[in-house]
């Protein structure tokens, strides 16, 4: 267990290049504040208090995706760029343990970004927490974080394959911003897009998260939370199999040091 902890920490510390004073503050503290503020102001111009709260809550949750996806995808790409992936492929390390260790510290780090997003919402929007059902809220946030982290793992494998984490994380965040209900309600999307949205992280958990602010009991939104957890597990499984497949493809073709596999 201790070795797993050390491996997880060193992977996080060595490959997450925003882990310095100013980089960390800007990405984990200032970004959530600035983004929540921007959309809260946008909601106020719409002269709709409910819209202000909807935007603020959605953007606070999106901070989980922003930091987790960027952190994990850049870690995969930089490990390959720095030559570390080659050593992994020739080692006898347990692949599943190694795979899981990549996301261990990104999970709580995403919660830190979420906390500052919610703090901004509380300060700027004067968010009312009096009716919150806390067990529902906590479970919804944990489910969202799990699903987003798993989604980021799958994107990480894709980014190491093409050596471009910036483009992949930008596209992934845009998809979530448009389809998962963060800004645009899922109910107003075309039918086929609603079905796609339900397969993405955040969508189901966000519905439960927003309901928690109106005091919704856990039983009422347990289906959304369970589906968010299942979404995370499915993405983790898909990401692991993609990770193993990429290793086999590279060993078979000998193309790790080229741009195409």
Number of C-alpha atoms within 10 A of each C-alpha: 6 7 8 14 13 12 17 21 18 15 20 21 15 12 21 21 14 17 15 11 8 11 13 15 14 15 18 25 20 17 19 30 25 14 17 29 21 14 21 25 16 15 20 15 12 11 11 12 13 11 18 23 23 20 24 30 24 26 28 24 28 29 29 30 30 26 26 29 30 24 28 30 27 26 25 27 23 21 19 20 13 10 12 12 18 16 12 16 15 10 10 8 11 9 15 12 12 15 17 15 20 24 24 18 19 25 20 15 18 25 21 18 28 28 19 20 30 24 19 24 26 15 11 15 20 11 17 12 13 9 11 18 18 17 11 24 24 13 19 30 22 18 27 29 29 26 27 30 29 29 26 30 29 23 25 30 24 21 25 24 22 15 22 18 26 15 10 21 25 13 12 18 16 13 13 21 18 15 22 28 24 23 19 15 15 20 10 10 15 9 11 8 14 18 13 12 21 19 17 20 28 35 24 26 31 26 20 27 29 19 20 24 20 14 16 19 17 20 9 12 19 16 14 21 27 16 19 31 22 16 25 25 16 16 24 23 14 15 22 20 15 18 22 15 13 18 18 13 14 17 14 10 9 11 12 19 12 10 11 10 14
